[in-house]
Amino acid sequence: MTALLLGTALAVASLCYVLYPLYRDGVSTAGGAPVCEKCGPRPEGDAKFCSNCGAALFS
């Protein structure tokens, strides 16, 4: 039972570590890349709209 609890705790901790950058406030935009409010930073440097959801981007 202890191994199950320890494994679950480690899995939850690693999931939090991986997902933290997606939920933190103030996502930085390295190099002035455009940012979608829903999808985050976009790889297209000159895009006006998000290639994933179609929302307008801001810099």
Biopython code that builds the backbone (N, CA, C, O; Angstrom):
import numpy as np
from Bio.PDB.StructureBuilder import StructureBuilder

atoms = [
    (1, "MET", "N", (0.827, -1.197, 0.000)),
    (1, "MET", "CA", (0.000, 0.000, 0.000)),
    (1, "MET", "C", (0.871, 1.261, 0.000)),
    (1, "MET", "O", (0.536, 2.257, -0.641)),
    (2, "THR", "N", (1.994, 1.206, 0.727)),
    (2, "THR", "CA", (2.895, 2.355, 0.789)),
    (2, "THR", "C", (3.488, 2.654, -0.575)),
    (2, "THR", "O", (3.634, 3.820, -0.943)),
    (3, "ALA", "N", (3.833, 1.618, -1.332)),
    (3, "ALA", "CA", (4.401, 1.816, -2.669)),
    (3, "ALA", "C", (3.388, 2.489, -3.591)),
    (3, "ALA", "O", (3.753, 3.332, -4.410)),
    (4, "LEU", "N", (2.136, 2.123, -3.459)),
    (4, "LEU", "CA", (1.087, 2.730, -4.276)),
    (4, "LEU", "C", (0.935, 4.213, -3.959)),
    (4, "LEU", "O", (0.807, 5.030, -4.871)),
    (5, "LEU", "N", (0.947, 4.562, -2.702)),
    (5, "LEU", "CA", (0.830, 5.967, -2.311)),
    (5, "LEU", "C", (2.051, 6.774, -2.750)),
    (5, "LEU", "O", (1.919, 7.905, -3.218)),
    (6, "LEU", "N", (3.228, 6.194, -2.598)),
    (6, "LEU", "CA", (4.450, 6.865, -3.008)),
    (6, "LEU", "C", (4.474, 7.061, -4.528)),
    (6, "LEU", "O", (4.838, 8.135, -5.006)),
    (7, "GLY", "N", (4.097, 6.052, -5.271)),
    (7, "GLY", "CA", (4.044, 6.158, -6.731)),
    (7, "GLY", "C", (3.042, 7.201, -7.192)),
    (7, "GLY", "O", (3.315, 7.950, -8.130)),
    (8, "THR", "N", (1.893, 7.258, -6.549)),
    (8, "THR", "CA", (0.878, 8.247, -6.882)),
    (8, "THR", "C", (1.380, 9.655, -6.578)),
    (8, "THR", "O", (1.183, 10.573, -7.375)),
    (9, "ALA", "N", (2.017, 9.822, -5.446)),
    (9, "ALA", "CA", (2.551, 11.138, -5.077)),
    (9, "ALA", "C", (3.620, 11.585, -6.071)),
    (9, "ALA", "O", (3.639, 12.750, -6.466)),
    (10, "LEU", "N", (4.498, 10.694, -6.477)),
    (10, "LEU", "CA", (5.527, 11.034, -7.463)),
    (10, "LEU", "C", (4.911, 11.368, -8.819)),
    (10, "LEU", "O", (5.375, 12.287, -9.494)),
    (11, "ALA", "N", (3.884, 10.643, -9.225)),
    (11, "ALA", "CA", (3.221, 10.913, -10.499)),
    (11, "ALA", "C", (2.544, 12.280, -10.488)),
    (11, "ALA", "O", (2.634, 13.025, -11.463)),
    (12, "VAL", "N", (1.877, 12.609, -9.403)),
    (12, "VAL", "CA", (1.218, 13.908, -9.291)),
    (12, "VAL", "C", (2.244, 15.035, -9.255)),
    (12, "VAL", "O", (2.039, 16.080, -9.873)),
    (13, "ALA", "N", (3.337, 14.831, -8.541)),
    (13, "ALA", "CA", (4.381, 15.848, -8.467)),
    (13, "ALA", "C", (5.014, 16.089, -9.836)),
    (13, "ALA", "O", (5.259, 17.238, -10.205)),
    (14, "SER", "N", (5.280, 15.030, -10.589)),
    (14, "SER", "CA", (5.872, 15.208, -11.911)),
    (14, "SER", "C", (4.889, 15.856, -12.875)),
    (14, "SER", "O", (5.299, 16.645, -13.727)),
    (15, "LEU", "N", (3.624, 15.548, -12.763)),
    (15, "LEU", "CA", (2.612, 16.187, -13.603)),
    (15, "LEU", "C", (2.521, 17.674, -13.296)),
    (15, "LEU", "O", (2.402, 18.482, -14.216)),
    (16, "CYS", "N", (2.574, 18.046, -12.043)),
    (16, "CYS", "CA", (2.568, 19.463, -11.661)),
    (16, "CYS", "C", (3.796, 20.172, -12.210)),
    (16, "CYS", "O", (3.700, 21.309, -12.671)),
    (17, "TYR", "N", (4.948, 19.514, -12.165)),
    (17, "TYR", "CA", (6.192, 20.101, -12.674)),
    (17, "TYR", "C", (6.090, 20.365, -14.181)),
    (17, "TYR", "O", (6.554, 21.397, -14.665)),
    (18, "VAL", "N", (5.494, 19.449, -14.903)),
    (18, "VAL", "CA", (5.380, 19.591, -16.354)),
    (18, "VAL", "C", (4.326, 20.628, -16.736)),
    (18, "VAL", "O", (4.531, 21.383, -17.686)),
    (19, "LEU", "N", (3.212, 20.681, -16.024)),
    (19, "LEU", "CA", (2.116, 21.573, -16.391)),
    (19, "LEU", "C", (2.234, 22.984, -15.828)),
    (19, "LEU", "O", (1.512, 23.876, -16.272)),
    (20, "TYR", "N", (3.122, 23.212, -14.863)),
    (20, "TYR", "CA", (3.248, 24.523, -14.239)),
    (20, "TYR", "C", (3.438, 25.661, -15.236)),
    (20, "TYR", "O", (2.764, 26.682, -15.102)),
    (21, "PRO", "N", (4.321, 25.541, -16.230)),
    (21, "PRO", "CA", (4.507, 26.660, -17.163)),
    (21, "PRO", "C", (3.241, 27.043, -17.934)),
    (21, "PRO", "O", (3.110, 28.182, -18.380)),
    (22, "LEU", "N", (2.318, 26.105, -18.091)),
    (22, "LEU", "CA", (1.091, 26.407, -18.830)),
    (22, "LEU", "C", (0.100, 27.237, -18.021)),
    (22, "LEU", "O", (-0.742, 27.928, -18.596)),
    (23, "TYR", "N", (0.191, 27.177, -16.706)),
    (23, "TYR", "CA", (-0.786, 27.836, -15.854)),
    (23, "TYR", "C", (-0.262, 29.038, -15.074)),
    (23, "TYR", "O", (-1.026, 29.687, -14.359)),
    (24, "ARG", "N", (1.018, 29.342, -15.201)),
    (24, "ARG", "CA", (1.555, 30.488, -14.467)),
    (24, "ARG", "C", (1.111, 31.793, -15.124)),
    (24, "ARG", "O", (0.783, 31.823, -16.310)),
    (25, "ASP", "N", (1.105, 32.845, -14.356)),
    (25, "ASP", "CA", (0.724, 34.160, -14.862)),
    (25, "ASP", "C", (1.892, 34.794, -15.599)),
    (25, "ASP", "O", (3.054, 34.533, -15.287)),
    (26, "GLY", "N", (1.576, 35.617, -16.566)),
    (26, "GLY", "CA", (2.603, 36.376, -17.278)),
    (26, "GLY", "C", (3.515, 35.526, -18.120)),
    (26, "GLY", "O", (4.725, 35.511, -17.893)),
    (27, "VAL", "N", (2.974, 34.822, -19.079)),
    (27, "VAL", "CA", (3.807, 34.021, -19.965)),
    (27, "VAL", "C", (4.712, 34.960, -20.736)),
    (27, "VAL", "O", (4.235, 35.880, -21.400)),
    (28, "SER", "N", (6.014, 34.734, -20.654)),
    (28, "SER", "CA", (6.958, 35.614, -21.337)),
    (28, "SER", "C", (7.021, 35.261, -22.810)),
    (28, "SER", "O", (6.859, 34.102, -23.193)),
    (29, "THR", "N", (7.255, 36.261, -23.619)),
    (29, "THR", "CA", (7.351, 36.052, -25.051)),
    (29, "THR", "C", (8.770, 36.345, -25.481)),
    (29, "THR", "O", (9.125, 37.498, -25.726)),
    (30, "ALA", "N", (9.568, 35.331, -25.572)),
    (30, "ALA", "CA", (10.960, 35.498, -25.966)),
    (30, "ALA", "C", (11.041, 35.975, -27.401)),
    (30, "ALA", "O", (10.490, 35.345, -28.303)),
    (31, "GLY", "N", (11.724, 37.080, -27.612)),
    (31, "GLY", "CA", (11.910, 37.584, -28.954)),
    (31, "GLY", "C", (10.695, 38.280, -29.530)),
    (31, "GLY", "O", (10.654, 38.521, -30.736)),
    (32, "GLY", "N", (9.719, 38.610, -28.731)),
    (32, "GLY", "CA", (8.537, 39.311, -29.232)),
    (32, "GLY", "C", (7.603, 38.429, -30.042)),
    (32, "GLY", "O", (6.871, 38.936, -30.892)),
    (33, "ALA", "N", (7.607, 37.130, -29.806)),
    (33, "ALA", "CA", (6.730, 36.221, -30.531)),
    (33, "ALA", "C", (5.273, 36.535, -30.204)),
    (33, "ALA", "O", (4.961, 36.887, -29.067)),
    (34, "PRO", "N", (4.380, 36.412, -31.183)),
    (34, "PRO", "CA", (2.964, 36.663, -30.912)),
    (34, "PRO", "C", (2.396, 35.631, -29.934)),
    (34, "PRO", "O", (2.846, 34.486, -29.880)),
    (35, "VAL", "N", (1.400, 36.067, -29.167)),
    (35, "VAL", "CA", (0.816, 35.209, -28.135)),
    (35, "VAL", "C", (-0.688, 35.146, -28.308)),
    (35, "VAL", "O", (-1.347, 36.166, -28.510)),
    (36, "CYS", "N", (-1.225, 33.938, -28.226)),
    (36, "CYS", "CA", (-2.670, 33.718, -28.245)),
    (36, "CYS", "C", (-3.132, 33.591, -26.796)),
    (36, "CYS", "O", (-2.476, 32.929, -25.991)),
    (37, "GLU", "N", (-4.252, 34.219, -26.461)),
    (37, "GLU", "CA", (-4.768, 34.137, -25.087)),
    (37, "GLU", "C", (-5.150, 32.714, -24.715)),
    (37, "GLU", "O", (-5.058, 32.338, -23.547)),
    (38, "LYS", "N", (-5.578, 31.917, -25.688)),
    (38, "LYS", "CA", (-6.018, 30.551, -25.415)),
    (38, "LYS", "C", (-4.889, 29.530, -25.539)),
    (38, "LYS", "O", (-4.791, 28.611, -24.725)),
    (39, "CYS", "N", (-4.040, 29.685, -26.550)),
    (39, "CYS", "CA", (-3.044, 28.662, -26.880)),
    (39, "CYS", "C", (-1.622, 28.989, -26.448)),
    (39, "CYS", "O", (-0.760, 28.111, -26.463)),
    (40, "GLY", "N", (-1.360, 30.238, -26.062)),
    (40, "GLY", "CA", (-0.023, 30.626, -25.633)),
    (40, "GLY", "C", (0.823, 31.139, -26.789)),
    (40, "GLY", "O", (0.286, 31.495, -27.838)),
    (41, "PRO", "N", (2.144, 31.180, -26.608)),
    (41, "PRO", "CA", (3.037, 31.688, -27.648)),
    (41, "PRO", "C", (2.936, 30.863, -28.931)),
    (41, "PRO", "O", (2.836, 29.637, -28.880)),
    (42, "ARG", "N", (2.964, 31.529, -30.057)),
    (42, "ARG", "CA", (2.856, 30.866, -31.353)),
    (42, "ARG", "C", (4.203, 30.880, -32.061)),
    (42, "ARG", "O", (4.965, 31.833, -31.896)),
    (43, "PRO", "N", (4.521, 29.858, -32.839)),
    (43, "PRO", "CA", (5.812, 29.803, -33.513)),
    (43, "PRO", "C", (5.927, 30.723, -34.723)),
    (43, "PRO", "O", (7.036, 31.024, -35.165)),
    (44, "GLU", "N", (4.806, 31.168, -35.259)),
    (44, "GLU", "CA", (4.832, 32.024, -36.436)),
    (44, "GLU", "C", (5.106, 33.460, -36.008)),
    (44, "GLU", "O", (4.282, 34.061, -35.317)),
    (45, "GLY", "N", (6.235, 34.017, -36.400)),
    (45, "GLY", "CA", (6.644, 35.347, -35.952)),
    (45, "GLY", "C", (5.827, 36.488, -36.516)),
    (45, "GLY", "O", (5.718, 37.531, -35.871)),
    (46, "ASP", "N", (5.249, 36.329, -37.699)),
    (46, "ASP", "CA", (4.529, 37.428, -38.343)),
    (46, "ASP", "C", (3.014, 37.205, -38.399)),
    (46, "ASP", "O", (2.312, 37.919, -39.115)),
    (47, "ALA", "N", (2.510, 36.228, -37.656)),
    (47, "ALA", "CA", (1.083, 35.898, -37.702)),
    (47, "ALA", "C", (0.230, 36.960, -37.022)),
    (47, "ALA", "O", (0.647, 37.575, -36.040)),
    (48, "LYS", "N", (-0.952, 37.162, -37.549)),
    (48, "LYS", "CA", (-1.939, 38.068, -36.959)),
    (48, "LYS", "C", (-3.025, 37.298, -36.218)),
    (48, "LYS", "O", (-3.678, 37.832, -35.322)),
    (49, "PHE", "N", (-3.215, 36.021, -36.606)),
    (49, "PHE", "CA", (-4.222, 35.164, -35.998)),
    (49, "PHE", "C", (-3.593, 33.823, -35.631)),
    (49, "PHE", "O", (-2.650, 33.377, -36.285)),
    (50, "CYS", "N", (-4.106, 33.190, -34.602)),
    (50, "CYS", "CA", (-3.587, 31.917, -34.109)),
    (50, "CYS", "C", (-3.823, 30.813, -35.139)),
    (50, "CYS", "O", (-4.924, 30.680, -35.673)),
    (51, "SER", "N", (-2.790, 30.028, -35.414)),
    (51, "SER", "CA", (-2.915, 28.917, -36.362)),
    (51, "SER", "C", (-3.661, 27.737, -35.762)),
    (51, "SER", "O", (-4.040, 26.815, -36.483)),
    (52, "ASN", "N", (-3.876, 27.754, -34.449)),
    (52, "ASN", "CA", (-4.559, 26.639, -33.790)),
    (52, "ASN", "C", (-6.056, 26.912, -33.635)),
    (52, "ASN", "O", (-6.882, 26.068, -33.983)),
    (53, "CYS", "N", (-6.410, 28.105, -33.106)),
    (53, "CYS", "CA", (-7.831, 28.383, -32.819)),
    (53, "CYS", "C", (-8.404, 29.542, -33.625)),
    (53, "CYS", "O", (-9.622, 29.720, -33.644)),
    (54, "GLY", "N", (-7.562, 30.339, -34.294)),
    (54, "GLY", "CA", (-8.045, 31.434, -35.125)),
    (54, "GLY", "C", (-8.250, 32.748, -34.408)),
    (54, "GLY", "O", (-8.690, 33.713, -35.033)),
    (55, "ALA", "N", (-7.949, 32.828, -33.117)),
    (55, "ALA", "CA", (-8.120, 34.074, -32.355)),
    (55, "ALA", "C", (-7.049, 35.094, -32.748)),
    (55, "ALA", "O", (-5.966, 34.725, -33.203)),
    (56, "ALA", "N", (-7.359, 36.359, -32.569)),
    (56, "ALA", "CA", (-6.399, 37.423, -32.864)),
    (56, "ALA", "C", (-5.237, 37.332, -31.864)),
    (56, "ALA", "O", (-5.446, 37.056, -30.683)),
    (57, "LEU", "N", (-4.021, 37.567, -32.349)),
    (57, "LEU", "CA", (-2.816, 37.487, -31.514)),
    (57, "LEU", "C", (-2.395, 38.869, -31.049)),
    (57, "LEU", "O", (-2.726, 39.870, -31.686)),
    (58, "PHE", "N", (-1.668, 38.930, -29.945)),
    (58, "PHE", "CA", (-1.076, 40.171, -29.477)),
    (58, "PHE", "C", (0.406, 39.926, -29.221)),
    (58, "PHE", "O", (0.818, 38.791, -28.981)),
    (59, "SER", "N", (1.201, 40.981, -29.272)),
    (59, "SER", "CA", (2.657, 40.839, -29.107)),
    (59, "SER", "C", (3.080, 41.147, -27.700)),
    (59, "SER", "O", (4.268, 41.078, -27.383)),
]
sb = StructureBuilder()
sb.init_structure("model")
sb.init_model(0)
sb.init_chain("A")
sb.init_seg("    ")
for serial, (resi, resn, name, xyz) in enumerate(atoms, 1):
    if name == "N":
        sb.init_residue(resn, " ", resi, " ")
    sb.init_atom(name, np.array(xyz, "f"), 0.0, 1.0, " ", f" {name:<3s}", serial, name[0])
structure = sb.get_structure()
